[in-house]
Amino acid sequence: MSKIKVALKKVSPKHLFMGSALLVNGGNYLYNLLLGRLLGPEAFADAALLVTLLLVLSFVGMTFQLATTKFAVLFSDETWIAFKNTMYRYALVFGVFTGILVLAFSKNLQELFNTQNHYMFMIFAVAIPLYFVMSVNRGRFQGRHDFGKLAATYQTEMWSRLLLTFALLLLVPFEPGILIAAGIALSFVFGLFPSDFKGVQVFSKSKLASVDLRQVWIFIGLTAGYELTQIIINNSDILLVKHYFNDKDAGLYSSLALIGRVVYFVAWMFVMLLMPTVIQKQKDGEPTAPILFKYVFFIGGLSTFIVFVCFLFPNLIITLMFGDAYLSIAHLLWKYALATSLFAVSNIFAYYFLSLNQYSPVILSGLLGFSQVALIMLYHDNLETVVHMQIIAMVILLVAQLLFFIIKNSSSDTGEKKMDLVGNNTL
């Protein structure tokens, strides 16, 4: 045991978080794979819809998490305390408002997505405020580089969802959609731990200075805009397929999306480390581009490997993960992995720009996100066409991000050279 403790002390918090994130992603994949095998393609369509709604919720929650992360680095003392209370208040109020909306329109959601019942949306709605509070907790840990606690919150959420959902499915004789929604809702409760609410006063009278509050609102607004584009790009295809295609095709496509998105979830792990590091380096006046290059290299290499494996062994991967019932979708696996890989790399660029308060790529991503939706709405003759539309949109997005980076750095270099010339002339 002593050797294990010594070895753990030598592991840096960042490496600990990366290992934990891989475990969380593996657990989430196991959760989805077991659901797919247990329920079959048709019943899995409703389960995949709930998982997609969870992903949508996570992107909205990232607005609170990233805002808390950024200003946990920039603010201190009384300003930090006022900001912290403000973020918890915003998260709680927005969560309650969103939950009420989902409750009110639960029957409409049932009709829109052709689900078996509307009760699963009602259960999901009740838990929404907890998720946003949990997101603020995670932002505090991330901004303060407390990666041990950050990793622990993801672990408690993932393991509780995995264990509770399957316990309910095996022991309780209700419709799967209701039980899966209950498992997801309960996992939010466990995801609040570990946490430290000591000193948090949601309705505190202490307020941020107007200049600080304006800075916070600008970042929240732009981050929310970017996370909206993330929701559109990352989830619109599943929602549109669920709307346009029958349950069997929707279930098949959901399994394809689950396997193909492995790159994106690994990229998310690097984003968690990228943002606070870039913000801190900018604050200290140090170069930030090397951090971007390192993470793009990691994700680009991993993406290439995964696409190559999916191209060579599609049938084997589908059979091992979901079973023979899903084999008809195997030929599209590498194409979907390619689309997701392009998105994952462009996402690293986008969060890098967001960390540096450069918001043009956010607007660009939004436009291309809506173009993806438009392309799928116009061209959805079959599932292969849907995947092709995503590849087209993602190629354009990545090229645009690269061009922005090149132009931005070229203009910065030109500006520095001019300053040097002025300095030399002055001397």
URWOWO-V340872 format. One record per pair of residues at least 24 apart in sequence whose C-alpha atoms are under 6 Angstrom apart, sorted by the first residue. I is the first residue (numbers start at 1). J is the second residue. D is the distance in Angstrom with one decimal. If there is no record, write none. Layout:
# URWOWO-V340872
I;J;D, I;J;D
This chain:
# URWOWO-V340872
13;147;5.5, 17;147;5.7, 17;151;5.4, 20;151;5.9, 31;162;5.7, 37;322;5.6, 41;248;5.5, 41;251;4.6, 41;252;6.0, 42;247;5.1, 42;248;4.7, 42;251;5.7, 44;251;5.6, 45;250;5.9, 45;251;4.4, 56;231;5.6, 59;227;5.6, 61;132;5.4, 61;135;5.5, 63;223;5.7, 63;224;5.4, 64;136;5.7, 65;135;4.9, 65;136;5.1, 65;139;4.1, 68;139;4.8, 68;140;6.0, 69;139;4.5, 69;140;5.9, 69;142;5.7, 69;143;4.0, 72;143;5.0, 73;143;5.5, 82;206;5.8, 82;207;5.6, 82;208;5.7, 85;200;5.9, 85;201;5.7, 85;202;5.2, 88;202;5.9, 89;202;5.0, 91;132;5.2, 91;133;5.7, 92;129;5.7, 95;128;5.6, 95;129;3.8, 96;129;5.4, 99;125;4.4, 99;126;5.9, 99;128;5.7, 113;243;5.7, 120;177;5.8, 120;178;4.5, 120;181;5.4, 124;181;5.7, 127;185;5.2, 131;188;5.9, 134;192;5.3, 143;276;5.9, 153;191;5.1, 153;193;5.8, 156;190;5.7, 156;191;5.3, 157;187;4.9, 157;190;5.6, 157;191;4.2, 160;187;5.3, 161;187;4.8, 226;362;5.3, 229;366;4.9, 229;369;5.5, 232;369;5.8, 233;369;5.1, 252;326;6.0, 260;336;5.6, 260;337;4.3, 261;340;5.9, 264;344;5.1, 275;355;5.8, 279;355;5.8, 303;341;5.4, 307;334;5.3, 307;337;5.6, 307;338;5.9, 310;334;4.8, 339;391;4.7, 342;394;5.8, 343;394;5.8, 346;398;5.0
